[in-house]
Amino acid sequence: MKSTFKALLGLAFCIGLMPAAEARYFETRVDRLARMAEEFFADSYRGFNNRGRGNRQDVEVLFLAQQINAGAGLLRRMAYDRRPESELRDAVAIVSGQLRAAERYSHGRRQLQDMQRVLEDISRELSPSQWQPVEPVPEKKITGRLRWKGTVDGEVHVFVQGAEADVRTVSGFHATNVTFQFTSALPQRRVELGLRKLDGRGSLEVVQHPSPDNGFTAVIRISDTKHGQDKYEFELVW
C-alpha cells in the first residue's frame, strides 16, 4: 500500500503537478487576480452603462474587460483543479496578453497595472527560482544585488561592471524592454557570484567572473533557443 502511494506521488511530480501546500498558496494569488478582474469588468460596465450612448472604442474596452474577467476566472478554475504547471503557464501567458491588449486604452490603467503585478507573481510561482551552481553565496554573506529584466530572442550577454549592466547581442535580435537595478555597485575586487533565474524559458549562466584582467566585470549569458521572444529576469548577488 505504501509503495503504491509513493508511486502515485512520484507520478504526480513527474507530470508537473504542484505539491498541495504550494498549490494552496498559489490558489490565493490566482483567486486575488480573479476578484480583481471581476471588479474591473463591473467597473467597466458600470461606466459604460452610465454614459448612455457609447462609441466603438467604449464597446471594445467593455469586451476586453469581459475577456480579462473570463480569462482570470478560467485560470482560477484550472488552479483549483490542480492542472499541470505547463497548462497553467500557458493560461498565464494568455491572460497577460489580454491585459497588454487593454493597455492601449486609457480606461482603468491603474487596475490593469495592479493585475499585471499579481500575474507576474503568479508567473514566478510557476517558474520557481533556482540558484545556478556557481559557488552559491550564503544569504548572510551577500553584500550586493543586481536585478535585471528584459525581452530576449536569441543570445545576449549582460556585462556587469560597477553599477552598469550593458547588453550585447551575440545572435538573434537585440534585447528590448531592458531594466535593471543595483542595491550596490559590483566591487572592484574578486567576489563570489550567485545567479538566480526568476523568469524565462531558456538558460542563463555566468561566463565571466570579475578579475583584475577584465576590469572586474561579470558577464551573464542568456540563451533563448526557441522560436519567438520571451521575457527574462535574473538576480545576480555577491
Buried (B, 14 or more C-beta within 10 A) or exposed (E): EEEEEEEEEEEBEEEBBBEEEEBEEBBEBBBBBBBBBBBBBEBBBEBBEEEEEBEEEBEBBBEBBBBBBBBBBBBBEBBEEBBBBEEBBEBBEEBBEBBEEBBEBEBBEEBBEBBBEBBBBBBBBBBEEEBBEBEBBEEEEEEBBBBBBBBBBBBBBBBBBEBEBEBEBEEBEBBEEBEBEBEEEBEEEEBBBBBBBBBBBBEBBBEBBBEEEEEBBBBBBBBBEEEEBBBBBBBBBB
